[in-house]
Amino acid sequence: MQKTQPITKTPLRGMEVLDSPNLNKGTAFTEEEREQLDLVGQLPDSVEDIDRQLERVLGHLKEKPTDLDRFIYLMNLLDTNETLFYHTLMSDPARFLEIVYDPTIGEACLKFDHIFRRPHGMYLSITRKGHVREVLRNWPVKDVRFICVTNAGRILGLGDLGANGMGIPIGKLQLYTAAAGVPPEGLLPMYLDAGTNNETYLRDPLYVGLRQKRPSRKELYAFVDEFVEAVQEIFPNCCIHFEDWTGVDAVALLARYRNKASCYNDDIQGTAGVTLAGLINALKITGSQLKEQRILFLGAGSAAIGLADLIVSALGQQGVAPEAARQQIRMFDTQGLVVAGRPGLAAHKLPYAHKLPPSKPFNHLDLASEYPQIAAAIEDFKPTALIGASTVGKLFSREIVEAMSRANARPIIFALSNPIEKHECLPEDAYAWSGGTVVYAGGVQFPPVHLGGRTFLPSQANNLYIFPAVGMAIYATNAKRVTDEMFIEAARAVADQVTSEQLKLGMLFPPQSNILEVEVQTAARVAKVVFDAGLASVEPPGDIRSWIEGLVYHPQY
């Protein structure tokens, strides 16, 4: 039987201990602990180790009919026994991470107010403007190392979910721990509640958020300014992880704070990092170099701009001037091809607005009418890679995939939008329409595809590979700032962990079953970038990899 360490420094006793998720061990309390903590008679007589408890958890999960039911059960487990919760996730990450996060998290967010049981994290309302510092001081943990914060303006591909979007920062921070071993006690999920424009939620009597429309951008940014300033004062070692803001706000807020605080935006930099990792490995398959690529984006929001900017930064490291690098990238948005001179073009799109003839606006209600326009752009530009960040389901038609195949012996097609109904192209279609030549990645995980006697393993471009590892590097080094170079190195580190045998099967990312090893190795390489840039607040160790391993949280009693 696994030995447990007595709890000796808590003033809590009896049911107070059992009601504390970070102290509770349930049936794993030893006889000595039960005596010490006044738990005798409060628990069944049997003393079990954590693996026996895990066996019971797996039995419960097996009986649940849907992944949403399993999600609810696991959240209840987190409410009662944090250690057992993370032990469960880390026992089989490939199985459980898709339950506590993507794709199940989308459904959980849509129903968040109706399945709400116990608050996790903080809800900071714009009605508290002027008193943000006082609100932050209410959080019981004083050494907060990460705040994952959203205003839920754009949750996944689902749009404005208001307070229901709180499921995203909760889930993201759980991945910090489950995937990269970042200790959970310093992680704070937060919803900045400035209202919602979702009429369904505003009319729903069970909606848990502020019942008012969203404010002007000026008012919102003033509120976020106060929040960022307050975080640096109350939690001076904290990195702010912005998540699922609307595209314009995501880009503007990152630019506003990235040189003033330790912060990053996962939708911009994390998505860019994992897509760059996939692109690096795709180029190993096609036998070409990044500087030789022509990339066409369908979708020009924060994710697309973030990836384009990271590609420009990566090319800059190879000696390609930014102006030349941007000429290799073109974008479509809802108004058609992004071109110079278009009225009302958002500032963050201007670097990718080239001197080209304008095209007509997209009609998302009649996609068939758009396919010839996209195919014509492919014939003109001859992109080597087509990247979907549009949240428009089935946007990549047979006509478009065939156009990419005519232009390339091995076309690279990434359909990154999620959930699955927003996916631009399913892998079975991409492989079939390209005659099995496509190098494919999707935004969600798909099963193997069997075609013409061959088996293809479509990869998932999941931010999970990047942001927890970057988070562990930031945690370990207490980085003063977060840079693009850190995400570029994370992308390279992830790509390097895919074997040649896996590449032959079409895999662009390592298996999630070994995610902790992947993340630790990636975190060590990112930490070296932090040290080399002089951004660390601690002295560099002799062996960064071993040092990172020593910081990893292990969910054991």
C-alpha positions in Angstrom: 0.0 0.0 0.0 1.2 3.5 -0.9 2.3 5.4 2.2 0.8 8.9 2.8 2.2 11.8 4.6 0.2 13.2 7.5 -1.2 16.7 7.3 0.3 18.5 10.2 0.1 22.2 9.4 -3.6 22.7 8.8 -5.8 24.1 11.6 -8.8 22.4 10.0 -10.4 19.3 11.5 -13.0 16.7 10.7 -15.5 17.6 8.0 -13.6 20.9 7.3 -10.7 18.8 6.0 -13.0 16.6 3.9 -14.7 19.7 2.5 -11.3 21.2 1.4 -10.5 19.8 -2.2 -6.8 20.5 -1.9 -6.5 18.7 1.5 -9.0 15.9 1.1 -7.7 12.4 0.5 -11.0 10.6 1.1 -10.5 6.9 1.9 -6.7 7.4 1.5 -6.3 9.0 4.9 -4.1 6.7 7.1 -5.1 5.6 10.6 -2.6 8.1 12.0 -4.1 11.0 9.9 -7.6 10.0 10.9 -6.7 10.3 14.6 -4.7 13.5 14.1 -7.4 15.3 12.1 -10.5 14.0 14.0 -11.6 11.9 11.0 -12.3 8.7 12.9 -15.9 7.7 12.2 -16.2 10.2 9.3 -14.8 7.7 6.7 -15.3 4.1 5.9 -12.9 1.8 7.8 -10.9 0.7 4.7 -7.7 2.6 3.9 -7.1 2.8 0.2 -4.3 4.2 -2.0 -4.9 6.6 -4.8 -4.8 3.9 -7.5 -7.6 2.0 -5.8 -9.6 5.3 -5.8 -8.8 5.8 -9.4 -10.2 2.4 -10.1 -13.5 3.5 -8.6 -13.5 6.8 -10.6 -13.0 4.9 -13.8 -15.9 2.7 -12.9 -18.1 5.7 -12.4 -17.0 7.3 -15.7 -17.7 4.0 -17.6 -21.3 4.2 -16.5 -21.9 7.8 -17.7 -23.7 7.9 -21.1 -22.1 11.0 -22.6 -18.9 12.9 -22.4 -20.8 15.9 -21.0 -21.9 13.7 -18.1 -18.3 12.6 -17.6 -17.3 16.3 -17.7 -19.8 17.1 -14.9 -18.6 14.1 -12.9 -15.0 15.1 -13.2 -15.8 18.7 -12.2 -17.5 17.3 -9.1 -14.5 15.3 -8.4 -12.3 18.4 -8.6 -14.7 20.0 -6.0 -14.0 17.2 -3.5 -10.5 15.9 -4.2 -8.1 17.9 -6.4 -5.3 15.4 -6.2 -7.5 12.5 -7.3 -8.9 14.7 -10.1 -5.4 15.4 -11.6 -4.3 11.8 -11.0 -7.2 10.7 -13.1 -6.5 13.1 -16.0 -2.8 12.3 -16.0 -3.4 8.6 -15.9 -4.6 8.6 -19.5 -4.3 12.2 -21.0 -5.3 11.2 -24.5 -8.6 10.0 -23.1 -9.5 12.5 -20.5 -8.2 15.8 -21.8 -10.8 15.7 -24.6 -13.4 15.4 -21.9 -12.3 18.3 -19.6 -11.4 20.4 -22.7 -11.9 20.3 -26.4 -14.2 19.0 -27.9 -16.5 18.5 -24.8 -15.8 22.0 -23.4 -17.8 23.6 -26.2 -21.0 21.8 -25.2 -20.2 22.4 -21.5 -19.9 26.2 -22.1 -23.2 26.3 -24.0 -24.9 24.8 -21.0 -22.6 26.3 -18.3 -25.3 28.2 -16.4 -27.6 25.2 -16.4 -24.9 22.7 -15.1 -23.4 25.3 -12.7 -22.6 23.8 -9.3 -19.8 25.5 -7.6 -17.7 28.5 -8.7 -14.1 28.0 -9.8 -12.0 31.1 -10.1 -13.1 34.7 -9.9 -15.9 36.6 -11.6 -14.8 40.3 -11.9 -17.7 42.5 -13.0 -17.4 45.9 -14.7 -19.7 47.1 -11.9 -16.7 46.9 -9.6 -14.7 49.3 -11.8 -12.6 51.4 -9.5 -12.4 48.6 -6.9 -10.6 45.9 -8.8 -7.7 45.7 -6.4 -10.1 45.0 -3.5 -11.8 42.2 -5.4 -8.5 40.6 -6.3 -7.5 40.6 -2.7 -10.5 38.4 -1.9 -8.7 35.5 -3.7 -7.3 33.2 -0.9 -4.1 32.3 -2.7 -1.6 35.2 -2.5 1.1 33.9 -4.9 -0.9 33.6 -8.1 1.3 32.7 -11.0 -1.2 32.6 -13.9 -4.5 34.2 -14.5 -6.4 32.9 -17.5 -8.9 35.6 -18.3 -11.7 35.9 -20.8 -14.6 38.3 -21.5 -16.1 35.4 -23.6 -16.5 37.6 -26.6 -15.7 34.7 -28.9 -15.7 31.3 -27.4 -14.2 28.7 -29.8 -16.3 29.0 -32.9 -19.5 29.6 -30.8 -19.4 33.4 -30.5 -20.5 35.5 -27.5 -21.3 33.2 -24.6 -21.1 35.7 -21.8 -20.5 34.2 -18.3 -21.0 30.7 -19.9 -17.5 31.2 -21.4 -16.0 30.8 -17.9 -15.6 27.1 -18.7 -12.7 28.0 -21.0 -10.3 29.6 -18.5 -11.1 26.9 -16.0 -10.3 24.2 -18.6 -7.2 25.9 -20.0 -5.6 26.1 -16.5 -6.4 22.5 -15.8 -4.4 21.7 -18.9 -1.4 23.6 -17.5 -1.3 21.1 -14.7 -2.5 17.9 -16.4 -0.3 18.3 -19.5 2.8 20.2 -18.2 2.8 19.7 -14.5 2.4 23.3 -13.5 1.3 23.2 -9.8 -2.4 24.0 -9.6 -2.5 26.2 -6.5 -1.1 29.2 -8.3 -3.6 29.1 -11.2 -6.6 31.5 -11.2 -9.4 31.3 -13.9 -11.2 34.6 -14.3 -14.1 36.0 -16.2 -14.2 39.7 -16.8 -17.9 40.3 -16.9 -18.7 43.4 -19.0 -22.1 42.0 -20.1 -23.1 40.0 -23.2 -24.9 40.7 -26.5 -26.3 37.2 -26.5 -30.1 37.8 -26.2 -30.8 34.1 -25.4 -28.7 34.3 -22.3 -30.0 37.7 -21.3 -33.5 36.2 -21.3 -32.6 33.0 -19.6 -33.5 33.1 -15.9 -30.7 30.7 -15.1 -28.0 32.8 -16.7 -25.3 33.6 -14.1 -23.7 36.7 -15.6 -24.3 40.5 -15.7 -27.6 41.2 -17.5 -26.6 44.1 -19.7 -25.2 44.6 -23.2 -21.5 44.9 -23.7 -20.0 48.4 -23.3 -18.1 50.5 -25.8 -14.6 49.4 -26.6 -13.2 52.5 -24.8 -15.1 51.6 -21.6 -14.0 48.0 -21.9 -10.3 48.8 -22.4 -10.4 51.2 -19.4 -11.7 48.3 -17.3 -9.0 46.0 -18.6 -6.4 48.6 -17.9 -7.4 48.7 -14.3 -7.4 44.9 -14.2 -3.8 44.6 -15.6 -2.5 47.3 -13.3 -4.1 45.7 -10.3 -2.8 42.2 -11.1 0.8 43.5 -11.3 0.3 45.1 -7.8 -1.6 42.3 -6.1 0.1 39.3 -7.8 3.5 40.6 -8.9 4.7 37.2 -10.1 1.7 36.6 -12.3 1.5 36.1 -16.0 -1.8 37.0 -17.6 -3.1 34.5 -20.2 -5.8 36.2 -22.4 -8.2 33.8 -23.9 -11.2 33.9 -26.3 -11.7 37.7 -26.7 -13.1 39.0 -30.0 -10.5 39.1 -32.7 -10.1 42.9 -32.7 -9.9 43.1 -29.0 -7.5 40.1 -28.8 -5.0 41.8 -31.1 -5.4 45.3 -29.6 -5.1 44.1 -26.0 -2.0 42.0 -26.7 -0.3 44.9 -28.4 -1.4 47.2 -25.5 0.2 45.1 -22.7 2.8 42.8 -24.1 5.7 45.2 -23.4 4.3 46.3 -20.1 3.4 43.1 -18.3 4.0 39.4 -18.4 1.2 38.3 -20.7 0.2 36.5 -23.9 -2.8 35.5 -25.9 -3.2 31.9 -26.5 -5.6 32.3 -29.4 -3.0 34.4 -31.2 0.4 33.0 -30.0 -0.6 29.5 -28.9 -2.6 28.8 -32.0 0.3 30.2 -34.1 2.8 28.1 -32.2 1.0 24.8 -32.7 0.3 25.6 -36.4 3.9 26.5 -37.0 4.9 23.2 -35.4 2.6 21.4 -37.8 3.9 23.4 -40.7 7.5 22.6 -39.8 6.7 18.9 -39.9 4.6 19.2 -43.0 7.6 20.7 -44.8 9.7 17.7 -43.7 7.1 15.6 -45.6 7.0 17.8 -48.7 10.8 18.3 -48.7 10.7 22.1 -48.8 11.6 25.0 -46.6 9.6 27.7 -44.8 11.0 30.5 -46.9 9.8 28.8 -50.1 6.1 28.7 -48.9 3.1 30.7 -50.2 0.3 30.6 -47.6 -3.3 31.4 -48.2 -5.5 31.9 -45.1 -9.3 31.6 -45.2 -10.2 33.7 -42.2 -8.2 36.8 -41.1 -9.1 37.0 -37.4 -6.7 37.0 -34.5 -5.7 33.3 -35.0 -4.8 33.9 -38.6 -3.0 37.2 -37.9 -1.1 35.6 -35.0 0.1 32.7 -37.2 1.1 35.0 -40.0 3.0 37.3 -37.7 4.8 34.3 -36.1 5.7 33.0 -39.6 7.1 36.4 -40.4 9.1 36.3 -37.1 10.4 32.8 -37.9 11.4 33.8 -41.4 13.2 36.8 -39.9 15.3 34.4 -37.9 16.3 32.9 -41.3 17.2 36.3 -42.7 14.0 37.1 -44.6 12.9 40.7 -44.3 9.4 41.2 -42.9 8.2 43.0 -46.1 9.3 40.1 -48.2 7.9 37.5 -45.8 4.4 39.2 -45.8 4.3 39.0 -49.6 4.2 35.2 -49.3 1.0 35.4 -47.3 -2.6 36.2 -48.5 -5.8 36.3 -46.6 -9.6 36.0 -47.2 -12.1 37.4 -44.7 -15.8 38.0 -44.8 -15.3 40.8 -47.3 -13.3 38.7 -49.6 -9.6 38.9 -50.4 -7.7 41.3 -48.1 -6.3 44.0 -50.4 -4.8 47.4 -50.1 -7.2 50.3 -50.3 -10.2 48.5 -49.0 -12.3 50.9 -46.9 -12.6 50.1 -43.2 -9.9 47.5 -43.1 -8.9 46.7 -39.6 -5.4 47.9 -38.5 -4.1 44.4 -37.8 -4.8 43.3 -41.3 -3.0 46.1 -43.0 0.4 44.4 -43.1 -1.2 41.6 -45.2 -3.2 43.9 -47.5 -1.5 43.6 -50.9 -2.0 45.6 -54.1 -4.4 43.1 -55.7 -7.7 43.4 -57.5 -10.6 43.3 -54.9 -13.0 40.3 -54.7 -16.6 40.2 -53.7 -17.7 39.7 -50.1 -18.4 36.2 -48.8 -21.9 34.8 -48.7 -21.8 32.3 -45.9 -25.4 31.3 -46.6 -24.5 30.2 -50.1 -21.0 28.6 -49.9 -21.3 27.1 -53.4 -21.1 30.6 -54.9 -17.8 31.2 -53.1 -15.9 28.1 -54.2 -15.0 29.4 -57.7 -13.7 32.7 -56.1 -11.4 30.8 -53.7 -10.3 28.3 -56.4 -9.5 31.3 -58.7 -7.3 32.8 -55.9 -5.5 29.4 -55.6 -4.9 29.3 -59.4 -3.5 32.8 -59.3 -1.4 32.6 -56.1 -0.6 28.9 -56.2 -0.3 28.6 -52.5 1.7 25.7 -51.1 -0.4 25.7 -47.9 -4.1 26.5 -47.3 -5.0 27.3 -43.7 -8.6 27.6 -42.5 -9.3 29.8 -39.5 -12.8 30.9 -40.7 -15.2 29.0 -38.4 -17.2 28.3 -41.6 -18.0 24.6 -41.9 -17.3 22.8 -45.2 -15.7 25.9 -46.7 -13.0 23.7 -48.3 -14.9 22.1 -51.1 -13.8 19.3 -53.5 -13.1 22.1 -56.1 -10.8 23.9 -53.7 -8.9 20.7 -52.6 -8.5 19.7 -56.2 -7.2 23.2 -57.1 -4.6 22.9 -54.3 -3.6 19.4 -55.6 -3.1 20.8 -59.1 -0.7 23.4 -57.7 1.2 21.0 -55.5 2.4 17.4 -55.5 1.8 17.4 -51.7 -0.7 20.2 -50.8 -0.7 21.3 -47.2 -4.2 21.8 -45.9 -4.9 22.8 -42.3 -8.6 23.1 -41.3 -8.3 24.6 -37.8 -11.8 25.8 -36.8 -13.7 24.0 -34.1 -16.1 22.6 -32.9 -16.5 20.0 -35.7 -19.5 21.6 -37.3 -17.3 24.7 -37.9 -14.6 22.5 -39.6 -13.6 23.7 -43.0 -12.9 20.2 -44.3 -13.1 16.7 -42.9 -9.9 14.6 -43.2 -11.6 11.8 -45.2 -12.7 14.3 -47.8 -9.3 16.0 -47.9 -7.5 12.6 -48.4 -10.1 11.4 -51.0 -10.2 14.6 -53.1 -6.4 14.9 -53.2 -5.9 11.2 -54.0 -4.1 10.7 -50.7 -1.5 13.4 -51.4 -2.6 16.0 -48.9 -0.7 16.8 -45.7 -3.5 17.4 -43.3 -4.1 18.8 -39.8 -7.5 19.6 -38.2 -8.6 21.6 -35.2 -10.1 18.6 -33.5 -9.0 15.0 -33.2 -10.2 12.5 -35.9 -9.9 8.8 -36.2 -7.6 7.1 -38.7 -8.7 7.4 -42.4 -8.5 4.2 -44.6 -8.3 4.9 -48.3 -7.2 2.7 -51.1 -5.5 0.2 -48.9 -3.6 2.9 -47.0 -4.1 4.3 -43.5 -3.7 8.0 -42.7 -3.5 9.4 -39.2 -4.9 13.0 -39.3 -3.2 15.2 -36.8 -4.9 17.7 -34.4 -3.3 21.1 -34.3 -4.2 21.5 -30.6 -2.8 24.4 -28.6 -2.5 21.8 -25.8 1.0 21.1 -27.2 2.2 24.7 -26.8 0.7 26.8 -24.1 1.1 24.5 -21.1 4.8 24.0 -22.0 5.3 27.8 -22.4 3.4 28.2 -19.1 5.8 25.8 -17.3 8.8 27.7 -18.7 7.3 31.0 -17.5 6.5 29.5 -14.1 10.0 28.1 -13.7 11.8 31.2 -14.8 9.3 33.7 -13.6 9.7 35.4 -16.9 9.3 39.2 -16.9 7.8 39.2 -20.5 6.5 36.7 -23.0 7.9 36.9 -26.5 7.2 35.5 -30.0 10.7 33.8 -29.8 9.4 31.6 -26.9 6.5 30.3 -29.1 8.7 29.8 -32.1 11.1 27.6 -30.0 8.1 25.8 -28.5 6.9 25.0 -32.1 10.3 23.7 -33.0 10.6 21.6 -29.9 7.2 20.0 -30.4 7.9 19.3 -34.1 11.3 17.7 -33.2 9.5 15.1 -31.1 7.7 13.5 -34.0 9.6 10.5 -35.4 10.2 9.8 -39.0 7.9 6.7 -38.8 5.1 8.9 -37.4 5.7 11.4 -40.2 5.2 8.7 -42.8 1.8 8.0 -41.4 0.9 11.7 -41.7 1.3 12.6 -38.0 2.5 16.1 -37.5 2.4 16.2 -33.7 3.5 13.8 -31.0 1.0 11.4 -29.5 -1.0 12.9 -26.6 -0.6 9.7 -24.6 2.9 10.9 -23.7 2.0 14.6 -23.3 3.8 15.3 -20.1 7.2 14.2 -21.5 6.5 16.3 -24.6 5.7 19.3 -22.6 8.6 19.0 -20.2 11.1 18.7 -23.1 9.4 21.7 -24.8 9.4 23.7 -21.6 13.1 23.2 -21.1 13.9 24.5 -24.5 11.6 27.5 -24.0 13.2 28.2 -20.6 16.6 28.4 -22.3 15.2 31.1 -24.6 14.0 33.0 -21.5 17.4 32.8 -19.9 19.3 33.7 -23.1 17.1 36.8 -23.5 17.7 38.0 -20.0 14.0 37.8 -19.1 14.2 35.3 -16.2 13.9 36.4 -12.6 15.9 33.4 -11.3 19.4 32.2 -11.9 19.9 29.6 -14.6 20.5 26.1 -13.4 23.2 23.8 -14.6 20.8 21.4 -16.2 17.5 23.1 -17.3 15.8 19.8 -18.2 16.4 18.2 -14.8 15.4 21.5 -13.1 12.1 21.6 -14.9 11.4 18.0 -14.0 12.0 18.8 -10.4 9.2 21.4 -10.5 6.6 19.2 -12.1 3.5 18.6 -10.0 2.8 14.9 -9.4 -0.8 14.2 -8.1 0.1 11.9 -5.2 -0.9 12.0 -1.6 
